[in-house]
């Protein structure tokens, strides 16, 4: 066991939960990724354990996603697709309704500039959803230390066009690469593009930085570099004799917000919790 995983295990044990199993990076993120759905749209989210503000003994964690997954919802709850492992090695899907508003007010916290939202949820017993510690969210110094360059190999997790990997509701994982430069400091370059076609349902999906250790079963914690929030397309106005129409041409590029702004949103949520406790 390397030191990064040892530190993560010790920290998780202090929260009263079992440590992460020895898994490769992709599997760790896959187990933390869930499908989100309401009557108007769908998206992707993933589960994070903040430093403070949640009771892990009660299954509490933060759901991180794109703010526009919540904003247009006409419903006061969102459906989260969870998975329950069976004794024969298969999984059974379990849809869980999670409140997102109370008295017409949002329960989530949104970043003031970026398309990022976090919401505290409580996972039911028996589901296989393993929240990741906040340390997986990369910041500028780590990206600089890792010398993340143009063309860096990435892997994105999500539900493109609402497609699920199987009836159990697992997400799809797709290889991608970093299409824009530079990426540090994130405050100057909050938005990056990745060489991958995005579709409705991908918003809120985590983007992992692939490293030489990513496929090892005891590789330590993964590195989430960004979160998908949109796609790039060219709009063409076609004018005919009897009609006009707008044609969207996808450019096979995804728009993603860097993980530092996910951290900032989580920090805002922690501050709101601390403020409420002082009242």
Order of alpha helices (4+ residues) and beta strands (2+ residues): alpha-alpha-beta-beta-beta-alpha-beta-beta-beta-beta-beta-beta-beta-alpha-beta-beta-beta-beta-beta-beta-alpha
